[in-house]
Amino acid sequence: MSPARASTVARRTTVLVGDRRLALTNLDKVLYPETGTTKGRVIEYYERVAPWMIPHVKGRPVTRKRWANGVDGKVFFEKNLPDSAPDWVRHHTIQHSEHDNEYPIVDDLPTLVWMAQQAALELHVPQWRFGPRGAQQNPDRLVLDLDPGEGVGLAECVEVAVAAREVLQGMGLDPYPVTSGSKGIHLYAALDGRSATKHVSEVAHELAKALEQDMPDLALSSMSRAERKGKVFVDWSQNNGNKTTIAPYSLRGRSHPTVAAPRTWKELTEKGLAQLTLDEVLERVEDRGDFLHPVAAASLAVGRADEGHWDSDRTQQANDAERQDRAGGPANDRLSTYRAKRDASKTPEPVPQDAPTVRKDGTPTFVIQEHHATRDHYDFRLEHDGVLVSWALPKGEPTDPGKNHLAVMTEDHPLEYGGFEGTIPKDEYGGGTVTIWDDGTYELEKWREGEEVIVTLHGRTNGNRRLAILHTRGRGRGRDGDEKNWLIHLTKEQPDPTADASGGTPAPRAPRTAGHSAGRDDDGRERIAGAASSSTDPVERRTMQATLAKGEPTLDTGAWAFEMKWDGVRALATVRGGSVSLRSRNGNDLTAQYPELQELGERAGVDGVFDGEIVALDDRGRPSFQLLQNRMGLTKKREVDAARERTPVRLLLFDVLEADGHDLTRLAYDNRREALETVVEPGGAIDVPKAYEGDLDRAMADSEAEGLEGVVAKKRSSRYAEGRRSEAWLKLKHHATQEVVVAGWKPGSGRRAGGVGSLLLGIPGDDGLQYVGKVGTGFRDRDLDEIASVLGPLERKTSPLVDVPRPDARDAHWVTPERVGEVEFAEWTADGRLRQPSWRGWRLDKSAEDVVRE
């Protein structure tokens, strides 16, 4: 007999649940007064949800929170199995320092219903299971608890969850979200059971700290409750073997019968996200099943492996091979793991059958490959002992010595992989597109196996840099299955990025599978020498960014080209069939704002993607950023047409990413410039300014004489590093300018009374949005009116800035820090403030997260 059908009038009812008899009492007692939800309804819920819930709690010790008199009454926290429990309830003992606890285990429906009869509304379990003989196993899942502090809620938890998903997927983990039934969100990811609890906890802590570094104004990794106001606490501690988490599908002891409910990522990001009640959850699981099932299935598979029932498939072969590699393997073959994970008949990757041999004919090589797989990441590989020792970098190389990035050690790769570019089939291991982002040679400073590696890279694309790869615990055997997580660190001491590699000439690599030589393609068209066929959607293209030069570098004209720096808005222009579309650096569509630039469709002899600057010229023919403000942000045709008459614009092209179906980003700068000048005929609103003929000093002098911003130096051998800031392009400016995030404003006085007097500015830093001063000059009257209308909808009550002096914060109006502007200034002060800043205008082509201190 189902408990849902038991009489709610009788004080005691005996029912048959599965093959067990249970005495149910007080089924009509109201446990949730606000909704009138009775104990009988709670029992019915657990009975119906059991098929989906039990896989998540099976084999785990269960801690219960009981509300015998309803959620308005006292709560009883219970770990031990009571003496009154039926003798058929499974249990195991956990020895603590001062006592032992006998924990029940929910492996079947009768046990779950018995707990509901006890008014155990909340069931909490750890991330590990008992082994066959009661021993504590390694954790089979990782969990992050996103807990919102005062002033934030589910929306902010979702923002952090999406960022965490990217990091976890970059590590090879696939996270699944659960709205906790309380205030926040849990993220679960299945583990293979080979990592010890302590290690998983340490990795989770590093993840939390990484999220805090990336989102300092929103995410918090510290346990301090005093710091949680306005932030989402990323609780990593629930991976500790002594901690528990509310079980998926458990009710919560709150005013309403909400549930820890698995969700989809799609619904997580939809408007109106809310915690779900038991009725909503039952309807979902019975119609759509368990969205968290992949985690439960993987966890149960780990349990079966512990009991000796694991199938011998290719995954197991890879595990065996990896253990064999660590033990030295047959003939010390360090590629057996690599081969076990790949089918040479199905993947274009090199799969050599011979054991590796150490190359002794030159300086060791490195390669960094961009890998568009389940989640985009970078693969960092160093030649060592005849193989490419490899790490996956979810966020790429660090560019700031103060911010380390995660590096996940993967299997050794063959040396031939250093030249591989191509597409791995979707269903194969690592399925996705691989391209080379940078490669070259390196100088080895230190290699402590499994602990620390320090190298200086001499890259063809990204110049020279010194990196340290450090094990997360600084010790242990980094090649063990539970020791894969490292950190990659950009050291404070750096070599001259512009110098030639002292490590010797880069060793030649294997021919690229995606490469082409000069000649004609299948359609009879002339090929561009060295260019690969392009399959990248233009919408996915991103600009390469220059780095501000430090000091006065000495750059040889034989290795560097010099271009004038144009004072405008960066744009990628795509030509397709004579039609032109324009996108800003941050991906915004600019096409409608600048209709005169459709002329590029006639002047480009082929379809392609071109990089350039949209400028407005003053009366002396010089680009004026302030003048260009008249055209920025307009989309209505009538307004655009009127502004076009007053302020025409031009497109100055300086690079090409794609031409006539060929991807040119892997070609050297000189080759791309030659292609650009070949396929575009300058004239009208379109120009291709020549690179400067002469040395850097002369270029800087002429640039200043012409009233331009400065010079951009570009390494002639450099490739086009999409979406990256590279030291292969260096900015040299005459006047200091700085992009800033507007965080608030102060009322004006005198002629500005009643309006905006000055803007409060910030730049993202390690501890949040760092205050860098205020700007009150350089505005036109209409600028101030426009600023007021722009900032009005963004108003907020609290300051988003760190370290604002009290006088500057007094009578300030704070805004959500979304909008980016640009100022010119004299210098930086000793306390990190802008001296004598002057407003130049909005940067609609930049996002707040793109802003860095120049």
C-alpha positions in Angstrom: 0.0 0.0 0.0 1.3 3.4 -0.9 1.7 5.9 2.0 0.1 8.5 -0.3 -3.1 6.4 -0.1 -3.0 5.8 3.6 -5.7 7.4 5.7 -4.8 10.9 6.9 -7.4 10.5 9.6 -5.9 7.6 11.5 -3.2 8.4 14.0 -1.3 5.3 13.1 -1.3 3.4 9.9 0.8 0.4 8.9 1.6 0.3 5.2 3.7 -1.9 2.9 6.6 -0.1 1.2 8.4 -2.4 -1.2 8.8 -5.5 0.9 9.0 -3.7 4.2 6.1 -2.9 6.6 6.2 0.6 8.1 4.1 2.2 10.8 3.2 5.8 9.7 1.8 8.2 12.3 0.2 11.7 12.4 -0.1 11.9 8.6 -2.4 14.9 9.0 0.1 17.0 11.0 0.9 20.2 9.2 4.7 20.6 8.8 4.6 23.7 6.6 2.0 26.1 8.2 2.1 28.7 5.4 1.2 26.2 2.7 -0.7 23.7 4.9 1.6 20.9 3.7 1.2 17.8 5.9 3.4 15.0 7.0 1.5 12.7 4.7 2.2 15.0 1.8 5.9 15.0 2.7 6.0 11.2 2.8 4.2 11.0 -0.5 6.7 13.4 -2.1 9.7 11.3 -0.9 8.0 8.1 -2.1 7.4 9.5 -5.6 10.8 11.3 -6.0 12.7 8.2 -4.7 13.7 6.8 -8.2 15.6 10.0 -9.0 16.8 10.9 -5.5 18.3 7.5 -4.3 21.1 7.4 -6.9 22.4 10.6 -5.4 22.5 9.4 -1.8 23.1 5.7 -2.2 26.1 4.5 -0.2 26.5 7.8 1.6 26.1 8.5 5.4 23.0 10.6 5.9 22.7 13.4 8.4 19.1 14.5 9.1 17.4 17.7 10.2 14.1 16.8 11.7 11.1 19.2 12.4 8.8 17.0 14.5 6.4 19.9 15.2 6.7 21.6 11.8 9.1 24.2 10.4 8.0 26.8 12.9 9.1 24.6 15.8 12.4 23.3 17.0 14.8 21.5 14.6 16.6 18.4 15.7 20.0 17.7 14.1 20.6 13.9 14.0 23.6 11.9 12.8 23.3 8.6 14.7 20.9 5.9 13.8 18.3 5.8 16.7 17.7 2.6 18.6 14.1 2.7 17.4 15.1 2.4 13.8 14.0 -0.8 11.9 16.8 -3.4 11.9 16.8 -3.6 8.1 18.1 0.0 7.7 21.6 -0.2 6.4 24.3 1.6 8.4 28.0 2.0 8.9 30.2 3.4 11.7 32.4 6.5 11.4 35.1 6.9 14.0 35.6 10.4 15.3 38.3 11.6 17.6 36.1 11.4 20.8 33.2 9.1 19.7 31.8 6.9 17.0 28.6 7.6 15.1 26.4 5.0 13.4 25.1 6.6 10.2 22.1 5.3 8.3 22.4 4.8 4.5 19.5 5.4 2.1 19.8 2.6 -0.5 16.2 1.8 -0.9 12.6 3.3 -0.9 11.6 1.9 2.6 14.6 3.7 4.3 13.7 7.0 2.6 10.0 6.7 3.6 11.1 5.8 7.2 13.1 9.0 7.3 10.2 11.0 6.1 8.0 9.4 8.8 10.6 10.8 11.3 9.9 14.3 9.9 13.4 14.4 8.5 12.7 17.1 6.0 16.3 17.7 5.1 18.8 15.0 4.2 22.5 16.0 4.0 25.3 13.8 2.6 29.0 14.1 1.9 30.7 13.9 -1.5 32.1 10.4 -0.8 30.5 6.9 -0.4 31.3 4.0 1.9 33.2 1.1 0.3 32.0 -2.5 0.3 33.4 -3.0 3.8 32.5 0.4 5.3 35.7 2.2 4.5 35.5 5.9 3.4 36.2 6.0 -0.3 37.7 8.9 -2.3 35.1 11.5 -3.3 33.2 10.8 -6.5 32.0 14.3 -7.1 33.0 17.9 -6.5 30.5 20.5 -5.3 30.6 24.3 -5.1 27.9 26.0 -3.0 27.2 29.5 -4.3 25.7 31.3 -1.3 24.4 34.9 -1.8 25.1 37.4 0.9 23.0 40.4 1.9 21.9 42.5 -1.1 22.4 39.8 -3.7 20.3 36.8 -4.8 19.9 34.1 -7.4 20.7 36.4 -10.4 24.2 37.1 -9.0 24.6 33.4 -8.1 23.9 32.6 -11.8 26.6 35.0 -12.9 29.1 33.3 -10.7 27.9 29.9 -11.7 28.4 30.6 -15.4 31.9 31.8 -14.8 32.6 28.6 -12.6 31.2 26.4 -15.4 33.9 27.8 -17.8 36.7 27.1 -15.4 35.4 23.6 -14.5 34.9 22.6 -18.1 38.4 23.8 -18.9 39.6 21.3 -16.3 37.7 18.5 -18.1 34.8 18.5 -15.6 31.2 19.0 -16.7 29.3 20.9 -14.0 25.5 20.6 -13.4 23.5 23.2 -11.5 21.1 22.6 -8.6 19.0 25.5 -7.1 19.5 24.8 -3.4 15.9 25.2 -2.3 17.2 27.9 0.1 18.9 31.0 -1.4 21.7 29.9 -3.7 23.0 27.4 -6.3 25.0 24.2 -6.0 27.3 23.1 -8.8 28.1 19.3 -9.1 30.8 17.7 -11.2 31.5 14.0 -11.3 35.0 12.8 -10.4 36.7 9.5 -11.3 37.3 8.6 -7.6 41.1 8.6 -7.8 41.7 11.9 -6.0 41.9 12.0 -2.2 39.5 14.2 -0.3 42.2 16.6 0.8 43.3 17.1 -2.8 39.8 17.7 -4.1 39.2 20.2 -1.3 42.4 22.1 -2.2 41.4 22.2 -5.8 38.0 23.5 -4.9 39.6 26.2 -2.8 41.8 27.2 -5.7 38.7 27.4 -8.0 37.0 29.6 -5.5 40.0 31.9 -5.2 40.3 32.0 -9.0 36.6 33.1 -9.3 37.2 35.7 -6.7 40.2 37.0 -8.7 38.2 37.2 -11.9 35.1 38.7 -10.2 36.4 40.6 -7.2 33.3 42.8 -6.8 30.9 39.8 -6.8 32.6 36.5 -5.8 34.1 35.7 -2.4 36.2 32.7 -1.3 36.9 33.8 2.3 34.9 32.2 5.1 34.5 35.6 6.8 30.8 36.4 7.2 31.7 40.0 7.7 32.8 40.2 4.0 29.7 38.6 2.5 27.5 41.6 2.1 26.9 42.3 -1.6 28.8 39.2 -2.7 28.3 35.5 -3.5 30.3 33.2 -1.2 31.8 30.3 -3.2 31.8 27.7 -0.5 34.4 25.2 -1.4 34.6 23.7 2.1 31.8 21.2 1.5 34.4 19.0 -0.3 36.0 18.4 3.1 35.4 14.8 4.1 33.7 15.9 7.3 31.3 18.3 5.6 27.9 17.5 4.1 25.6 19.2 1.5 21.9 19.1 1.2 21.1 16.1 -1.0 19.6 16.7 -4.4 15.8 16.4 -4.3 15.8 16.9 -0.5 13.1 19.2 0.9 14.2 22.3 2.9 12.9 23.3 6.3 11.8 26.7 5.3 8.5 28.5 5.2 7.5 26.8 1.9 8.3 23.2 0.9 11.1 24.1 -1.5 13.5 21.5 -2.9 17.2 21.2 -3.8 16.3 20.8 -7.5 18.6 20.0 -10.5 18.2 22.5 -13.3 19.4 23.0 -16.9 21.9 25.6 -17.8 19.4 27.1 -20.2 16.7 27.7 -17.6 19.3 28.9 -15.1 19.9 31.9 -17.4 16.3 32.7 -18.2 14.4 35.5 -16.5 12.3 34.7 -13.5 14.5 31.9 -12.0 13.2 30.9 -8.6 13.5 28.0 -6.1 11.2 25.1 -6.9 8.6 23.5 -4.6 7.8 19.8 -4.2 4.8 20.0 -6.5 6.9 21.6 -9.3 9.7 19.1 -8.8 7.5 16.1 -9.0 5.9 17.4 -12.2 9.4 18.0 -13.7 11.0 14.6 -12.9 8.0 12.6 -13.9 7.9 14.4 -17.3 11.5 15.1 -18.0 13.6 12.9 -15.7 16.7 13.8 -13.6 18.9 16.6 -15.1 21.6 15.5 -12.6 21.6 11.9 -13.7 25.1 12.1 -15.4 26.7 12.9 -12.0 24.9 10.1 -10.3 25.7 7.6 -13.1 29.4 8.5 -13.0 29.5 8.2 -9.2 27.8 4.8 -9.2 30.2 3.6 -11.9 33.1 4.6 -9.6 31.4 2.6 -6.8 31.1 -0.4 -9.1 34.8 -0.1 -10.0 35.6 -0.3 -6.3 33.7 -3.5 -6.1 35.5 -5.0 -9.0 32.7 -4.7 -11.6 34.2 -2.1 -13.9 34.1 -2.9 -17.7 37.3 -3.1 -19.6 36.8 -0.4 -22.2 39.1 2.1 -23.8 38.9 4.4 -20.8 40.2 1.6 -18.6 42.9 0.9 -21.1 44.0 4.5 -20.9 44.0 4.4 -17.1 46.1 1.2 -17.2 48.4 2.8 -19.7 48.8 5.9 -17.5 49.7 3.8 -14.5 52.2 2.0 -16.7 53.7 5.2 -17.9 54.3 6.4 -14.4 55.9 3.0 -13.6 58.3 3.4 -16.5 56.2 1.2 -18.8 57.5 -1.3 -21.4 60.7 0.2 -22.9 59.8 3.4 -20.9 57.1 4.2 -23.5 55.6 7.5 -22.2 53.1 7.6 -25.1 51.1 4.5 -24.2 48.4 6.7 -22.5 48.3 9.0 -25.5 47.8 6.1 -27.9 45.2 4.4 -25.6 43.0 7.4 -25.8 43.1 7.7 -29.6 42.1 5.6 -32.6 44.6 6.4 -35.4 42.0 5.5 -38.0 39.5 8.1 -36.8 41.6 11.1 -35.7 44.0 13.3 -37.9 46.3 13.7 -34.9 49.7 12.1 -35.2 49.7 8.7 -33.4 53.2 7.2 -33.6 53.5 3.6 -32.7 57.1 3.7 -31.6 58.3 4.6 -28.2 59.7 8.2 -28.1 63.3 9.0 -28.4 65.0 12.1 -27.0 65.9 14.6 -29.8 69.5 15.9 -29.5 69.7 18.1 -32.5 68.8 21.5 -31.1 67.2 23.7 -28.4 64.0 22.3 -26.9 60.7 23.5 -28.4 57.3 24.5 -27.0 53.9 25.0 -28.5 50.7 26.6 -27.3 47.6 25.4 -29.1 44.2 26.9 -29.1 41.7 24.0 -28.6 38.0 24.6 -29.4 36.6 21.4 -27.7 33.7 20.8 -25.3 35.0 24.0 -23.7 37.6 26.3 -25.4 41.0 26.2 -23.7 44.7 26.4 -24.5 47.2 23.4 -24.4 50.7 24.3 -23.2 53.4 21.8 -24.2 57.1 21.6 -23.5 59.5 19.3 -25.2 61.2 17.2 -22.4 62.7 13.7 -22.5 61.4 12.9 -26.0 57.8 13.9 -25.5 55.7 17.1 -25.2 54.8 17.3 -21.5 51.4 18.9 -21.6 49.0 21.0 -19.5 45.5 22.3 -20.3 45.1 26.0 -19.5 41.4 26.9 -19.1 42.1 30.6 -19.2 45.3 30.6 -21.2 48.6 32.1 -20.2 48.5 34.7 -17.3 49.4 38.2 -18.3 49.7 39.6 -14.8 52.3 38.3 -12.3 49.7 38.9 -9.6 47.2 36.4 -11.1 48.0 32.8 -11.5 46.0 30.6 -13.9 45.1 27.0 -13.5 47.1 24.4 -15.4 45.8 20.8 -15.6 48.4 18.2 -16.5 47.4 15.9 -19.3 49.0 12.9 -20.9 52.4 13.3 -22.7 52.1 14.0 -26.4 54.5 13.0 -29.2 56.9 15.6 -30.6 55.0 15.5 -33.9 52.0 17.1 -32.1 54.0 20.4 -32.0 53.1 21.0 -35.6 49.5 19.7 -35.5 46.6 21.9 -36.6 43.3 20.4 -37.6 39.8 19.2 -36.5 39.4 16.1 -34.3 36.1 14.4 -34.9 33.3 15.3 -32.5 32.9 11.8 -31.0 36.7 11.2 -30.5 38.7 12.1 -27.5 39.3 15.9 -27.4 36.9 16.4 -30.3 37.2 20.0 -31.8 39.5 22.3 -33.7 43.2 22.7 -32.8 45.2 25.7 -34.0 48.7 26.9 -33.1 48.6 30.1 -31.0 52.3 30.4 -30.4 55.4 28.2 -30.7 59.2 28.4 -30.7 62.0 27.4 -28.4 62.6 27.7 -24.7 65.4 27.9 -22.2 65.1 25.6 -19.2 65.9 27.1 -15.8 64.5 24.4 -13.5 62.7 21.1 -13.9 61.8 19.4 -10.6 59.6 16.4 -11.7 56.1 16.8 -10.3 56.8 20.0 -8.4 58.2 22.9 -10.4 59.2 24.0 -13.9 60.7 27.4 -14.8 61.3 28.3 -18.4 61.8 31.3 -20.7 59.8 31.0 -23.9 61.0 32.5 -27.2 57.8 32.6 -29.1 57.3 33.4 -32.8 54.0 35.2 -32.0 54.0 36.4 -28.5 57.7 37.2 -27.9 59.8 36.3 -24.9 58.4 35.6 -21.4 59.4 33.8 -18.3 56.9 31.4 -16.8 56.8 29.1 -13.8 54.5 26.0 -13.6 54.0 25.0 -10.0 52.2 22.1 -8.5 49.2 23.2 -6.4 50.7 21.6 -3.3 54.3 22.3 -4.3 55.3 18.7 -3.8 54.1 15.2 -4.7 54.3 13.4 -8.0 52.6 15.6 -10.6 52.0 12.8 -13.0 49.8 10.8 -10.6 46.1 10.6 -11.4 45.2 12.7 -8.3 48.0 15.2 -8.8 47.1 16.8 -12.0 46.3 20.4 -10.9 49.1 22.9 -11.2 49.3 26.7 -11.4 51.0 28.7 -14.2 52.7 31.9 -13.1 54.1 34.9 -15.1 57.2 35.8 -13.1 57.9 39.4 -12.0 61.4 39.2 -13.6 60.9 39.2 -17.4 63.3 39.1 -20.3 63.3 41.9 -22.9 60.2 41.0 -25.0 61.6 42.6 -28.1 65.0 40.9 -28.0 65.8 38.0 -30.4 65.6 34.6 -28.7 68.8 33.8 -27.1 67.9 30.2 -27.0 68.8 29.7 -30.6 66.8 29.4 -33.8 63.4 27.7 -33.3 63.7 24.1 -34.4 61.6 23.2 -37.4 58.4 21.5 -36.7 56.4 18.9 -38.6 54.4 20.2 -41.5 50.9 21.4 -40.6 48.1 19.3 -41.8 45.9 22.3 -42.4 48.6 24.3 -44.3 48.7 25.2 -47.9 51.5 26.2 -50.3 51.2 28.6 -53.1 49.4 27.4 -56.2 45.8 27.0 -57.3 43.0 25.5 -55.3 40.3 23.1 -56.5 38.3 26.0 -58.0 41.3 27.3 -60.0 41.7 30.4 -57.8 45.2 31.7 -56.9 46.1 30.7 -53.4 47.8 33.0 -50.9 51.1 31.3 -50.0 51.0 29.7 -46.6 47.3 30.5 -46.0 44.9 27.9 -44.7 41.3 27.7 -45.7 39.0 29.7 -43.4 36.0 28.3 -41.7 35.7 30.8 -38.9 32.4 32.7 -38.6 33.2 36.4 -38.9 31.0 37.0 -35.9 33.5 35.0 -33.9 36.5 37.0 -35.0 38.2 39.2 -32.4 40.9 41.9 -32.7 44.5 41.4 -31.7 45.5 43.9 -28.9 48.7 45.8 -28.5 50.7 46.2 -25.3 51.8 49.6 -24.0 55.6 49.8 -24.4 57.7 50.3 -21.2 60.3 53.0 -21.3 61.9 53.7 -24.7 62.6 50.4 -26.4 65.2 50.0 -29.1 63.6 48.3 -32.0 65.4 47.2 -35.2 63.6 48.1 -38.4 64.6 44.8 -39.8 62.5 43.0 -37.2 59.8 45.6 -36.6 57.5 47.7 -38.7 56.0 51.0 -37.5 52.5 52.4 -38.1 50.9 55.6 -37.0 48.5 55.3 -34.1 45.0 56.5 -35.2 42.7 58.2 -32.7 39.4 56.4 -33.4 37.3 53.3 -32.9 38.7 49.9 -33.7 36.5 47.8 -36.0 36.6 44.5 -37.9 35.0 44.9 -41.3 33.6 41.8 -43.1 32.9 41.9 -46.8 30.6 39.3 -48.3 29.3 39.7 -51.8 29.9 43.5 -51.9 28.0 44.0 -48.6 29.9 45.3 -45.5 29.3 44.6 -41.8 31.2 46.3 -39.0 31.8 45.0 -35.5 33.5 46.7 -32.6 36.3 45.2 -30.5 33.8 43.9 -28.0 31.5 42.5 -30.7 28.9 45.2 -31.0 27.4 45.7 -34.5 28.4 49.1 -35.9 27.1 48.7 -39.4 24.1 51.0 -39.2 26.2 53.8 -37.6 28.6 54.2 -40.5 26.7 53.7 -43.8 29.4 55.5 -45.9 31.8 52.6 -45.1 29.8 50.3 -47.4 32.2 51.6 -49.9 34.7 49.0 -48.8 32.5 46.4 -50.6 33.5 48.0 -53.9 37.1 48.7 -53.0 37.9 45.2 -51.7 38.6 43.0 -54.7 37.6 39.9 -52.7 35.5 38.9 -49.8 37.4 39.1 -46.5 37.7 40.3 -42.9 39.7 43.5 -42.4 41.0 45.2 -39.3 41.1 49.0 -39.0 40.1 52.2 -37.3 37.1 54.3 -37.9 38.1 58.0 -37.6 36.6 61.4 -38.0 39.1 64.1 -39.3 39.3 67.7 -38.0 39.8 70.8 -40.1 43.6 70.0 -40.3 43.0 66.4 -41.5 43.9 64.8 -38.1 41.8 62.1 -36.5 39.8 63.5 -33.6 38.3 61.2 -31.1 36.1 63.9 -29.6 34.7 64.7 -33.0 34.0 61.1 -33.6 31.7 61.2 -30.5 29.1 62.9 -32.7 28.7 59.6 -34.6 29.0 57.1 -31.8 25.9 55.3 -30.6 23.5 56.6 -33.3 21.4 53.9 -35.0 18.2 55.7 -36.2 18.6 56.4 -39.9 17.4 60.1 -39.7 19.9 60.8 -36.9 22.7 58.9 -38.7 22.1 60.8 -41.9 22.2 64.2 -40.2 25.3 63.3 -38.3 26.9 62.0 -41.4 26.5 65.3 -43.1 28.2 67.1 -40.2 30.8 64.5 -39.4 31.9 62.1 -42.1 34.1 59.2 -41.2 36.8 57.2 -42.9 38.0 53.6 -42.4 41.8 53.2 -42.1 42.8 49.6 -42.7 46.0 48.1 -41.3 45.5 44.3 -41.3 43.6 41.5 -42.8 42.4 38.2 -41.1 40.8 36.5 -44.1 40.8 37.1 -47.9 39.1 35.1 -50.6 38.4 32.2 -48.3 41.9 32.0 -46.9 42.6 32.4 -43.2 45.7 34.7 -43.0 46.0 34.9 -39.2 48.9 32.4 -39.2 50.9 34.3 -41.7 53.6 36.8 -40.6 52.8 40.5 -40.4 54.7 41.3 -43.6 52.8 38.7 -45.5 49.4 40.0 -44.2 50.3 43.6 -45.1 51.2 42.5 -48.6 47.9 40.7 -49.0 46.0 43.7 -47.6 47.6 46.1 -50.1 47.0 43.7 -52.9 43.2 43.1 -52.4 42.1 46.7 -51.3 42.1 49.7 -53.6 42.3 52.9 -51.4 40.0 55.8 -52.2 37.0 57.7 -50.9 36.2 56.7 -47.3 38.6 53.8 -47.4 42.4 54.1 -47.0 45.3 51.7 -46.3 48.0 53.9 -44.7 51.5 52.7 -45.5 53.7 51.4 -42.8 56.3 54.0 -41.9 59.5 54.0 -43.9 62.2 54.7 -41.3 63.3 54.0 -37.7 61.2 54.3 -34.5 62.7 57.7 -33.4 61.9 59.3 -36.7 58.4 57.8 -36.7 57.7 59.1 -33.2 58.9 62.6 -34.1 56.8 62.7 -37.3 53.8 61.4 -35.5 54.0 64.2 -32.9 54.6 66.8 -35.5 51.4 65.7 -37.3 49.4 65.8 -34.0 48.8 62.1 -33.9 48.6 59.9 -30.7 51.8 58.0 -31.3 53.1 54.9 -33.0 52.3 51.2 -33.0 55.3 48.9 -33.5 54.6 45.5 -34.9 57.0 42.5 -35.1 57.4 41.5 -38.7 57.4 37.8 -37.9 54.3 38.0 -35.7 51.0 36.2 -36.5 47.6 37.7 -35.8 46.8 36.6 -32.2 43.0 36.9 -32.2 41.3 38.1 -29.0 44.7 38.5 -27.2 46.9 41.3 -26.0 50.4 40.6 -27.4 53.9 42.1 -27.0 54.4 41.5 -30.7 52.5 44.8 -31.1 53.7 47.7 -28.9 51.9 51.0 -28.4 54.1 54.1 -28.0 52.2 57.2 -27.1 53.0 60.9 -26.9 50.4 61.7 -24.2 49.2 59.4 -21.5 45.6 58.2 -22.0 43.7 55.7 -19.9 40.5 53.8 -20.3 38.4 54.0 -17.2 35.2 52.6 -15.7 32.7 55.2 -14.6 31.5 54.3 -11.1 29.6 57.5 -10.1 29.3 61.2 -10.3 29.3 64.3 -8.1 26.9 67.2 -8.5 28.3 70.4 -10.1 28.2 73.9 -8.8 27.9 77.3 -10.5 27.1 76.9 -14.1 26.9 73.1 -13.6 24.6 73.4 -10.6 21.9 70.8 -10.7 23.8 68.5 -13.0 27.0 66.5 -13.3 30.1 68.2 -12.1 32.7 65.4 -12.2 32.9 61.6 -12.7 34.3 59.1 -10.3 36.6 56.6 -12.0 37.9 53.1 -11.4 40.1 50.4 -13.0 39.6 46.7 -12.2 42.2 45.4 -9.8 43.0 42.4 -7.7 40.7 43.6 -4.8 37.9 45.0 -6.9 37.3 48.2 -8.9 40.1 50.4 -7.7 39.4 54.1 -7.4 41.8 56.2 -9.6 40.4 59.7 -9.2 37.7 62.0 -10.6 37.6 64.0 -13.8 35.8 67.3 -14.2 37.4 68.9 -17.2 37.3 68.3 -21.0 33.5 68.2 -21.1 31.4 70.1 -23.6 27.9 71.2 -22.3 26.2 68.5 -24.4 28.6 65.9 -23.1 27.4 66.6 -19.6 23.7 66.4 -20.7 24.5 63.1 -22.4 26.4 61.7 -19.4 23.4 62.4 -17.1 21.0 60.5 -19.4 23.5 57.6 -19.8 24.1 57.2 -16.1 20.6 57.8 -14.8 19.3 54.3 -15.5 22.5 52.8 -13.9 22.0 54.4 -10.4 22.7 52.3 -7.4 22.8 52.9 -3.6 26.3 51.6 -2.8 29.8 52.4 -4.0 31.3 49.8 -6.4 34.8 51.3 -5.8 37.6 50.3 -3.4 39.4 52.9 -1.3 37.4 56.0 -2.2 38.6 58.9 0.1 35.8 60.2 2.2 35.7 63.7 0.7 35.4 62.3 -2.8 32.6 59.9 -1.7 30.6 62.6 0.1 27.4 63.5 -1.9 28.4 61.1 -4.6 25.8 59.4 -6.8 26.9 55.8 -7.5 26.2 53.8 -10.7 26.6 50.2 -11.8 30.1 50.1 -13.3 29.2 49.2 -16.9 30.2 52.2 -19.0 33.8 52.9 -20.2 35.3 56.2 -21.0 38.7 57.6 -21.8 40.8 60.3 -20.2 44.1 62.1 -21.0 46.2 62.8 -18.0 49.6 64.1 -16.9 50.9 61.1 -14.8 50.1 58.6 -12.1 50.5 59.8 -8.5 52.3 57.7 -5.9 49.0 56.6 -4.4 47.7 55.4 -7.8 45.6 58.4 -8.8 45.3 60.1 -12.2 47.0 63.6 -12.1 45.1 66.3 -14.1 42.8 64.0 -16.0 40.8 65.4 -18.9 37.7 63.7 -20.4 38.1 62.5 -24.0 34.8 60.7 -24.4 33.0 57.4 -24.1 34.5 54.1 -25.4 31.4 52.3 -26.6 33.7 49.7 -28.2 35.1 48.6 -24.9 33.6 46.6 -22.0 34.4 47.3 -18.3 36.2 43.9 -17.9 38.5 44.9 -20.8 39.9 47.9 -19.0 43.5 47.6 -17.7 45.9 50.1 -16.3 48.2 51.3 -19.1 
